[in-house]
Amino acid sequence: MGQMARKPMVDASGGHGGDIDLKPFINFLVVLIPVLMLSAEFAKISVINLKLPAGRGSQTETASKTQPPEEEDKLLLTMIITDSVVTLGAKNGFMPSMFYKEYHKYVSRTNRNVDTTVEVDPTNPTKEVINLENGKPYEVSERQEILLYVCDENKNVVKCMYTKKENIMLTTAEGSPMQSIKPGDTVYTTQNPRKMLIVSNPDEFELRPLSAYDEMKNRLLKISERYKEAPDREDIILAAENTVAYDKIVQLMDVAKESGFPNLSIAKLRG
């Protein structure tokens, strides 16, 4: 068979020529460019508006010699939650961190008389808890309560005076937890608003482990009482680590609402 003759290229108009049809290539670029732009990382630029105080010129003759009045600022209250520490922060800084020990109480689904309370290891929060009746791990749905108790720098649980009947924490007028009382003492309850009591019968009170929920309510009440004029006095942000149990966050949300901060925002702490 003889060699086949090559056919000349034919352009769109029907004539002969060596031009290449670029339409498919252009169509490909039209699709490719948006994809590349979406996958690219762009620098984020934030702009901070600064307003210099009036009368603060560089000339000593015209510069103000007195401190200008501060503008009303927001409180920006934030509760930072980790597996062993809760810290309150605001525009003026941070309160001392509250360290706590965590206990989980489980109740058997098949036998309500069987319950187990264990201390949670912050380094291994997902460790299984065994039901001693059947030897099987408790399920998360069987966790009835998350208990948090304030501890000191030596990891010893702190104790505080409570009312026996209502189980209400007692503090001094400054909001410090009370470890002891005697007849005639003036004490305050962690209610919103606080209530003042004069101790007549010390037997109506007892020393108990200090609940971290109660102490957090106590601290939030002090902030609420101090910053009554803040424009965001009812706002609070709860920022928690991913490993913090959701039930614990919900309980702290309830504490914030009871303390006068009903406007809640949830955030996550980045690792």
C-alpha positions as a Python dict, from the first residue, in 0.01 Angstrom:
ca = {
    (1, 'M'): (0, 0, 0),
    (2, 'G'): (135, 335, -101),
    (3, 'Q'): (211, 605, 149),
    (4, 'M'): (-92, 821, 222),
    (5, 'A'): (-60, 1183, 124),
    (6, 'R'): (-82, 1435, 409),
    (7, 'K'): (-385, 1659, 399),
    (8, 'P'): (-327, 2029, 448),
    (9, 'M'): (-488, 2195, 755),
    (10, 'V'): (-815, 2368, 689),
    (11, 'D'): (-911, 2679, 885),
    (12, 'A'): (-1257, 2773, 1002),
    (13, 'S'): (-1331, 2966, 686),
    (14, 'G'): (-1264, 2660, 471),
    (15, 'G'): (-925, 2781, 349),
    (16, 'H'): (-591, 2614, 400),
    (17, 'G'): (-344, 2737, 660),
    (18, 'G'): (-131, 2644, 961),
    (19, 'D'): (-328, 2834, 1233),
    (20, 'I'): (-422, 2644, 1551),
    (21, 'D'): (-769, 2673, 1704),
    (22, 'L'): (-709, 2833, 2048),
    (23, 'K'): (-1070, 2825, 2166),
    (24, 'P'): (-1036, 2499, 2368),
    (25, 'F'): (-720, 2630, 2536),
    (26, 'I'): (-886, 2963, 2624),
    (27, 'N'): (-1187, 2780, 2765),
    (28, 'F'): (-951, 2576, 2980),
    (29, 'L'): (-786, 2892, 3116),
    (30, 'V'): (-1126, 3044, 3194),
    (31, 'V'): (-1196, 2746, 3418),
    (32, 'L'): (-845, 2714, 3563),
    (33, 'I'): (-791, 3076, 3675),
    (34, 'P'): (-1084, 3088, 3922),
    (35, 'V'): (-974, 2752, 4067),
    (36, 'L'): (-623, 2883, 4125),
    (37, 'M'): (-754, 3201, 4284),
    (38, 'L'): (-975, 3006, 4523),
    (39, 'S'): (-685, 2786, 4634),
    (40, 'A'): (-446, 3077, 4687),
    (41, 'E'): (-380, 3220, 5036),
    (42, 'F'): (-414, 3594, 5070),
    (43, 'A'): (-274, 3810, 5347),
    (44, 'K'): (-535, 3951, 5583),
    (45, 'I'): (-500, 4319, 5659),
    (46, 'S'): (-671, 4465, 5963),
    (47, 'V'): (-715, 4838, 6004),
    (48, 'I'): (-713, 4995, 6349),
    (49, 'N'): (-872, 5337, 6380),
    (50, 'L'): (-688, 5553, 6630),
    (51, 'K'): (-832, 5873, 6767),
    (52, 'L'): (-579, 6092, 6941),
    (53, 'P'): (-704, 6285, 7244),
    (54, 'A'): (-780, 6650, 7183),
    (55, 'G'): (-516, 6894, 7293),
    (56, 'R'): (-228, 6646, 7289),
    (57, 'G'): (-9, 6838, 7047),
    (58, 'S'): (367, 6820, 7008),
    (59, 'Q'): (414, 7181, 7116),
    (60, 'T'): (458, 7220, 7490),
    (61, 'E'): (285, 7557, 7482),
    (62, 'T'): (-38, 7414, 7348),
    (63, 'A'): (-25, 7060, 7488),
    (64, 'S'): (-280, 6969, 7753),
    (65, 'K'): (-140, 6921, 8101),
    (66, 'T'): (-433, 6717, 8233),
    (67, 'Q'): (-541, 6361, 8161),
    (68, 'P'): (-838, 6362, 7919),
    (69, 'P'): (-1150, 6178, 8032),
    (70, 'E'): (-1164, 5819, 7909),
    (71, 'E'): (-1438, 5722, 7672),
    (72, 'E'): (-1686, 5459, 7784),
    (73, 'D'): (-1545, 5119, 7691),
    (74, 'K'): (-1705, 4780, 7673),
    (75, 'L'): (-1641, 4523, 7943),
    (76, 'L'): (-1563, 4242, 7694),
    (77, 'L'): (-1612, 3973, 7957),
    (78, 'T'): (-1476, 3632, 7855),
    (79, 'M'): (-1478, 3300, 8037),
    (80, 'I'): (-1189, 3077, 7925),
    (81, 'I'): (-1254, 2708, 7995),
    (82, 'T'): (-1000, 2426, 7986),
    (83, 'D'): (-999, 2074, 8131),
    (84, 'S'): (-864, 2192, 8467),
    (85, 'V'): (-882, 2572, 8479),
    (86, 'V'): (-1145, 2844, 8434),
    (87, 'T'): (-1034, 3206, 8394),
    (88, 'L'): (-1234, 3527, 8366),
    (89, 'G'): (-1091, 3804, 8152),
    (90, 'A'): (-1214, 4153, 8069),
    (91, 'K'): (-1085, 4487, 7942),
    (92, 'N'): (-893, 4550, 8264),
    (93, 'G'): (-711, 4215, 8262),
    (94, 'F'): (-768, 3870, 8410),
    (95, 'M'): (-890, 3749, 8746),
    (96, 'P'): (-682, 3476, 8917),
    (97, 'S'): (-741, 3144, 8745),
    (98, 'M'): (-967, 2898, 8921),
    (99, 'F'): (-822, 2546, 8928),
    (100, 'Y'): (-1062, 2260, 8984),
    (101, 'K'): (-1096, 1885, 9009),
    (102, 'E'): (-1361, 1719, 8796),
    (103, 'Y'): (-1580, 1427, 8893),
    (104, 'H'): (-1835, 1242, 8681),
    (105, 'K'): (-2131, 1066, 8836),
    (106, 'Y'): (-2280, 776, 8638),
    (107, 'V'): (-2608, 594, 8708),
    (108, 'S'): (-2678, 255, 8552),
    (109, 'R'): (-2959, 259, 8300),
    (110, 'T'): (-3072, -92, 8393),
    (111, 'N'): (-3044, -48, 8771),
    (112, 'R'): (-3092, 304, 8907),
    (113, 'N'): (-2954, 192, 9245),
    (114, 'V'): (-2611, 140, 9093),
    (115, 'D'): (-2406, 456, 9059),
    (116, 'T'): (-2038, 541, 9031),
    (117, 'T'): (-1856, 871, 9087),
    (118, 'V'): (-1499, 896, 8958),
    (119, 'E'): (-1240, 1172, 8933),
    (120, 'V'): (-1153, 1262, 8575),
    (121, 'D'): (-789, 1265, 8472),
    (122, 'P'): (-731, 1583, 8264),
    (123, 'T'): (-458, 1403, 8068),
    (124, 'N'): (-701, 1124, 7975),
    (125, 'P'): (-1055, 1268, 7977),
    (126, 'T'): (-1195, 990, 7753),
    (127, 'K'): (-1094, 705, 7984),
    (128, 'E'): (-1377, 454, 8020),
    (129, 'V'): (-1560, 419, 8352),
    (130, 'I'): (-1660, 64, 8437),
    (131, 'N'): (-1998, -34, 8579),
    (132, 'L'): (-1900, -267, 8864),
    (133, 'E'): (-2234, -448, 8843),
    (134, 'N'): (-2190, -584, 8490),
    (135, 'G'): (-1824, -507, 8418),
    (136, 'K'): (-1910, -298, 8112),
    (137, 'P'): (-1812, 66, 8048),
    (138, 'Y'): (-2075, 327, 8123),
    (139, 'E'): (-2215, 509, 7821),
    (140, 'V'): (-2207, 888, 7795),
    (141, 'S'): (-2587, 891, 7821),
    (142, 'E'): (-2553, 733, 8168),
    (143, 'R'): (-2347, 1027, 8296),
    (144, 'Q'): (-2586, 1203, 8530),
    (145, 'E'): (-2376, 1491, 8660),
    (146, 'I'): (-2041, 1668, 8618),
    (147, 'L'): (-1909, 1793, 8952),
    (148, 'L'): (-1633, 2055, 8971),
    (149, 'Y'): (-1455, 2140, 9296),
    (150, 'V'): (-1212, 2427, 9345),
    (151, 'C'): (-860, 2321, 9443),
    (152, 'D'): (-550, 2508, 9558),
    (153, 'E'): (-200, 2510, 9410),
    (154, 'N'): (-133, 2175, 9584),
    (155, 'K'): (-443, 2023, 9420),
    (156, 'N'): (-626, 1999, 9750),
    (157, 'V'): (-1000, 2062, 9735),
    (158, 'V'): (-1097, 2394, 9897),
    (159, 'K'): (-1390, 2400, 10140),
    (160, 'C'): (-1647, 2670, 10210),
    (161, 'M'): (-1945, 2728, 10439),
    (162, 'Y'): (-2288, 2645, 10293),
    (163, 'T'): (-2643, 2666, 10421),
    (164, 'K'): (-2762, 2317, 10509),
    (165, 'K'): (-3116, 2363, 10388),
    (166, 'E'): (-3075, 2554, 10060),
    (167, 'N'): (-2712, 2450, 9985),
    (168, 'I'): (-2610, 2812, 9918),
    (169, 'M'): (-2248, 2928, 9935),
    (170, 'L'): (-2156, 3194, 10194),
    (171, 'T'): (-1908, 3478, 10143),
    (172, 'T'): (-1781, 3788, 10318),
    (173, 'A'): (-1894, 4136, 10213),
    (174, 'E'): (-1597, 4143, 9972),
    (175, 'G'): (-1703, 3814, 9814),
    (176, 'S'): (-1438, 3589, 9971),
    (177, 'P'): (-1551, 3230, 10051),
    (178, 'M'): (-1600, 3171, 10423),
    (179, 'Q'): (-1430, 2875, 10591),
    (180, 'S'): (-1582, 2927, 10936),
    (181, 'I'): (-1860, 3122, 11108),
    (182, 'K'): (-1973, 3202, 11461),
    (183, 'P'): (-2284, 3357, 11613),
    (184, 'G'): (-2318, 3723, 11525),
    (185, 'D'): (-2116, 3703, 11201),
    (186, 'T'): (-2248, 3888, 10897),
    (187, 'V'): (-2240, 3671, 10587),
    (188, 'Y'): (-2365, 3703, 10228),
    (189, 'T'): (-2523, 3444, 10001),
    (190, 'T'): (-2429, 3388, 9638),
    (191, 'Q'): (-2770, 3481, 9506),
    (192, 'N'): (-2853, 3747, 9251),
    (193, 'P'): (-2882, 3990, 9420),
    (194, 'R'): (-2676, 3889, 9722),
    (195, 'K'): (-2855, 3855, 10054),
    (196, 'M'): (-2710, 3948, 10390),
    (197, 'L'): (-2754, 3712, 10684),
    (198, 'I'): (-2671, 3747, 11052),
    (199, 'V'): (-2561, 3411, 11193),
    (200, 'S'): (-2767, 3317, 11496),
    (201, 'N'): (-2738, 2937, 11488),
    (202, 'P'): (-2413, 2802, 11337),
    (203, 'D'): (-2571, 2456, 11319),
    (204, 'E'): (-2773, 2578, 11021),
    (205, 'F'): (-2451, 2589, 10819),
    (206, 'E'): (-2180, 2339, 10734),
    (207, 'L'): (-1838, 2319, 10572),
    (208, 'R'): (-1849, 2153, 10228),
    (209, 'P'): (-1621, 2119, 9923),
    (210, 'L'): (-1638, 2445, 9728),
    (211, 'S'): (-1819, 2393, 9400),
    (212, 'A'): (-1647, 2561, 9105),
    (213, 'Y'): (-1991, 2653, 8973),
    (214, 'D'): (-2070, 2839, 9296),
    (215, 'E'): (-1733, 3015, 9304),
    (216, 'M'): (-1772, 3114, 8937),
    (217, 'K'): (-2115, 3258, 9017),
    (218, 'N'): (-1958, 3446, 9308),
    (219, 'R'): (-1692, 3597, 9080),
    (220, 'L'): (-1940, 3689, 8810),
    (221, 'L'): (-2161, 3859, 9069),
    (222, 'K'): (-1865, 4072, 9180),
    (223, 'I'): (-1802, 4176, 8819),
    (224, 'S'): (-2171, 4251, 8761),
    (225, 'E'): (-2185, 4463, 9078),
    (226, 'R'): (-1870, 4655, 8987),
    (227, 'Y'): (-1940, 4729, 8620),
    (228, 'K'): (-2308, 4824, 8628),
    (229, 'E'): (-2253, 5107, 8378),
    (230, 'A'): (-2074, 4903, 8110),
    (231, 'P'): (-2268, 4904, 7779),
    (232, 'D'): (-2222, 4527, 7748),
    (233, 'R'): (-2281, 4450, 8117),
    (234, 'E'): (-2508, 4155, 8023),
    (235, 'D'): (-2275, 4000, 7764),
    (236, 'I'): (-2026, 3718, 7813),
    (237, 'I'): (-1818, 3500, 7579),
    (238, 'L'): (-1748, 3138, 7673),
    (239, 'A'): (-1429, 3018, 7501),
    (240, 'A'): (-1362, 2647, 7556),
    (241, 'E'): (-1109, 2392, 7439),
    (242, 'N'): (-1233, 2117, 7208),
    (243, 'T'): (-1178, 1853, 7477),
    (244, 'V'): (-1410, 2022, 7731),
    (245, 'A'): (-1730, 1824, 7783),
    (246, 'Y'): (-2035, 1996, 7639),
    (247, 'D'): (-2237, 1927, 7956),
    (248, 'K'): (-1982, 2126, 8156),
    (249, 'I'): (-2014, 2421, 7919),
    (250, 'V'): (-2393, 2410, 7950),
    (251, 'Q'): (-2370, 2421, 8330),
    (252, 'L'): (-2135, 2719, 8316),
    (253, 'M'): (-2376, 2888, 8076),
    (254, 'D'): (-2653, 2845, 8335),
    (255, 'V'): (-2423, 2996, 8599),
    (256, 'A'): (-2357, 3298, 8375),
    (257, 'K'): (-2731, 3354, 8321),
    (258, 'E'): (-2803, 3331, 8695),
    (259, 'S'): (-2526, 3585, 8759),
    (260, 'G'): (-2677, 3850, 8531),
    (261, 'F'): (-2513, 3770, 8196),
    (262, 'P'): (-2796, 3635, 7976),
    (263, 'N'): (-2636, 3730, 7643),
    (264, 'L'): (-2408, 3435, 7571),
    (265, 'S'): (-2162, 3378, 7289),
    (266, 'I'): (-1970, 3054, 7235),
    (267, 'A'): (-1615, 3036, 7098),
    (268, 'K'): (-1345, 2771, 7064),
    (269, 'L'): (-989, 2798, 7186),
    (270, 'R'): (-734, 2719, 6918),
    (271, 'G'): (-470, 2465, 7007),
}
